[in-house]
Amino acid sequence: MPTSNQDHWTSAKYQSAASFVPQLTTTVLSYLDIRPTDRILDIGCGDGQLTSKIAQAAPEGQVLGLDASHSFIATANQSHSSPNCSYRLQDCTALSASSSDAVGEGSWDKVFSNAALHWILRPPGTRTNVFHEIHRALRPGGFFVFEMGGKGNVAEIHAAFTAALLHAGGLSIQEAREACPWFFPSVEWMRKTLEGAGFELVKCESEYRPTKLNPETADGSGGIEGWLRLMGARFLEAVDGGKREGVLKEVCDVLESVITREEDGSRWIGYVRLRAVARKK
Ligand code: BEZ
């Protein structure tokens, strides 16, 4: 039967399926405007690759990466920690729930997040609290700088998965909608929510950024299949084990001509990035 809250992540799988994610960060890092003494909290830090890069630019500061994946935090601790860069296992939907209160109140110059909030904000009931907790963590005048999927992000994949869950998976439309693991808000939603949490908006923007997928691999961990298996794991978990490969094949078949460029056979998916800089008043 479907399972939930499994740790799907490993650094190796992420490298095969989506190594471009921590690399396409020039714009959001320029918005972070790292100063040598900055104390920066990284929400949903993954395997720490980008977090350690941030820490190198803040040698007299401190960077703390938080993530809910045991596997990611283990890799981050092993491969990307340094005297000014550490990591902690943390459910970021409940930042103040840590027993040691590592996050603390008003102790960070900046809170950063890249490609993580669309997972963290998926449960509608926790959204307001996430923004309030981030606001609480910042010092007055501190900045919340982030990039995540915005409205319309990977829409072709979202639609193909929903249809395949109905057709090959036998789910109802309601069940198929609930299986979606992502929340991709509009600029308008984000602006209202940040202001409602006590932030002053410096910028909030959306960018359509078609992105070339990693090459296919013999073991299925690269290309569109690897991307779907990792990023769409929770769609697949919504159906019984025996039906999962059928659902996956249908999604791949539907997407084939949509994502493939005629001139060279390369495969691209329609990422939409939502970026914002918000200041704690
Ligand atoms: C993103 O970074 O936009 C993304 C990540 C996982 C699934 C879907 C989108």
Residues whose N, C-alpha, C, O or C-beta is under 5 A from the ligand:
A	BS01	BEZ	A115 G149 N153 M231
